[in-house]
Amino acid sequence: MKINESQPVQRVNPYQKHSYSGRDSNQIKSERKTDQVSISEEAIHLAQTPDAEESAVQQAERANRENRIHDLKSSIQDGTYAVDAREVARKVYDAFSQSQS
């Protein structure tokens, strides 16, 4: 006995856009709701004018960090940079002992 398919089965692919009968894709897009964010004028003003004290502290920290990086680079290039093996081992041990807890 031979069985032929009377109509092929159409599979739905969830990753493809499907056409909706009777509605245009532009109409469907216009019906979708979108997220909106509103920021008050006061929040914008606060974001643009940081505290003077905070920026001074940040500038001092940045200057200290840049000086330290410069010193480290120069000592590495000169060959005078030395790694304290005990200090490295202690920090590795502390990090692993904290992660075990």
C-alpha positions as CSV (number, residue, x, y, z in Angstrom):
1,M,0.0,0.0,0.0
2,K,1.3,3.5,-0.9
3,I,0.4,6.5,1.1
4,N,0.9,10.0,-0.4
5,E,0.7,13.1,1.5
6,S,-2.4,15.0,0.6
7,Q,-1.1,18.4,1.8
8,P,2.4,19.2,2.9
9,V,2.6,20.2,6.6
10,Q,4.0,23.7,7.0
11,R,6.2,24.1,9.9
12,V,6.4,27.3,11.9
13,N,9.9,28.7,12.4
14,P,9.9,30.8,15.6
15,Y,13.0,32.7,14.4
16,Q,11.3,34.1,11.2
17,K,8.9,36.9,11.0
18,H,5.4,35.6,10.2
19,S,2.9,37.5,8.2
20,Y,-0.3,38.3,9.9
21,S,-3.4,38.0,7.7
22,G,-5.2,41.3,7.0
23,R,-2.6,43.6,8.7
24,D,0.4,45.3,7.3
25,S,3.8,44.9,9.1
26,N,4.0,48.7,9.4
27,Q,0.7,48.8,11.2
28,I,1.8,46.1,13.6
29,K,5.0,48.0,14.4
30,S,3.1,51.2,15.1
31,E,0.8,49.3,17.5
32,R,3.7,48.0,19.6
33,K,4.4,49.9,22.8
34,T,8.0,51.1,23.4
35,D,9.8,51.9,26.7
36,Q,10.3,55.5,27.5
37,V,12.7,57.2,30.0
38,S,12.3,60.8,31.2
39,I,15.0,62.7,33.1
40,S,14.1,65.8,35.0
41,E,15.9,69.1,34.4
42,E,17.2,69.0,38.0
43,A,18.8,65.5,37.4
44,I,20.4,66.7,34.2
45,H,21.8,69.7,36.0
46,L,23.1,67.6,38.9
47,A,24.8,65.2,36.4
48,Q,26.5,68.0,34.6
49,T,27.9,69.8,37.7
50,P,29.7,67.5,40.0
51,D,30.6,68.6,43.5
52,A,33.8,70.7,43.7
53,E,35.2,68.7,46.6
54,E,34.6,65.4,45.0
55,S,36.3,66.4,41.7
56,A,39.3,67.8,43.7
57,V,39.6,64.5,45.5
58,Q,39.3,62.6,42.2
59,Q,41.9,64.8,40.6
60,A,44.3,64.2,43.5
61,E,43.8,60.4,43.3
62,R,44.3,60.5,39.5
63,A,47.5,62.5,39.9
64,N,48.8,60.0,42.6
65,R,47.9,57.0,40.4
66,E,49.6,58.6,37.3
67,N,52.8,59.2,39.4
68,R,52.8,55.7,40.7
69,I,52.3,54.2,37.2
70,H,55.1,56.4,35.9
71,D,57.4,55.3,38.7
72,L,56.6,51.6,38.2
73,K,57.2,51.9,34.4
74,S,60.5,53.6,34.9
75,S,61.7,51.1,37.5
76,I,60.6,48.2,35.2
77,Q,62.5,49.7,32.3
78,D,65.6,50.3,34.4
79,G,65.5,46.7,35.7
80,T,65.3,47.9,39.3
81,Y,61.7,46.7,39.9
82,A,61.7,43.8,42.4
83,V,58.8,41.6,43.3
84,D,58.5,40.6,47.0
85,A,57.7,36.9,46.7
86,R,56.5,36.6,50.3
87,E,54.0,39.5,49.9
88,V,52.6,37.9,46.7
89,A,52.3,34.5,48.4
90,R,50.5,36.1,51.4
91,K,48.0,37.9,49.1
92,V,47.3,34.8,47.1
93,Y,46.8,32.8,50.3
94,D,44.5,35.5,51.7
95,A,42.5,35.6,48.5
96,F,42.0,31.8,48.5
97,S,41.2,31.6,52.2
98,Q,38.5,34.3,51.8
99,S,37.0,32.5,48.8
100,Q,36.8,29.2,50.7
101,S,34.9,30.8,53.6
